C-alpha cells in the first residue's frame, strides 16, 4: 500500500478486523518510512449485478440508492446505518443465490420489505407504502394487520 503521507510503499499491518459478516476486511497499517498510520478496506471484487426492471430493461444495481431508500423509511427511527447495510447485504446475498447476476427489481423490493418487517415496524410500513404504492388508509390498515398477525404467530414483534 502506498502511504498517504509520504508516498512510500513499505508498511506493516497493525490490526485486521472483519466487517459486514466477513465480506470486508479492515486493516490498520503503519508506514515503515514515516510512521504514519492509515486504514485500508479489502473486499472481494464482485461482478456487477443487473436489475431487471418491470418493463424488461436492465439497470446496474446501485447499492447506495437502495441504502438511501431504506434510510428514508428508517428516518427518526432507532435503526443504525450498520443495520441497514447488513440488511442490504443479506437481501442481495439471498437474491444472488436465487437468481444469479440478473435480479428482478420486484424481488429486491420484496426482500427489503420482508427484512424491514423484523428490523423496525414503522420503517416496514413506510417502505411498503411506497414500494407497494398504497392508495388510501385501508392499505395502511392492511399492512398493520399483517404485522399484528405475524407478531401473534411468532411472538417476536410487539403489537402496535
C-alpha positions, 0 to 999 in steps of 0.5 A: 500500500502506498502511504498517504503521507509520504508516498512510500510503499513499505508498511506493516499491518497493525490490526485486521478486523472483519466487517459486514459478516466477513465480506470486508476486511479492515486493516490498520497499517503503519508506514515503515518510512514515516510512521504514519498510520492509515486504514485500508478496506479489502473486499472481494471484487464482485461482478456487477449485478443487473436489475431487471426492471418491470418493463424488461430493461436492465439497470446496474444495481446501485447499492447506495440508492437502495441504502438511501431508500431504506434510510428514508423509511428508517428516518427518526427511527432507532435503526443504525446505518450498520443495520441497514447495510447488513440488511442490504447485504443479506437481501442481495446475498439471498437474491444472488443465490436465487437468481444469479447476476440478473435480479428482478427489481420486484424481488429486491423490493420484496426482500427489503420489505420482508427484512424491514418487517423484523428490523423496525415496524414503522420503517416496514410500513413506510417502505411498503407504502411506497414500494407497494404504492398504497392508495388510501388508509385501508392499505395502511390498515392492511399492512398493520394487520399483517404485522399484528398477525405475524407478531401473534404467530411468532411472538417476536414483534410487539403489537402496535 
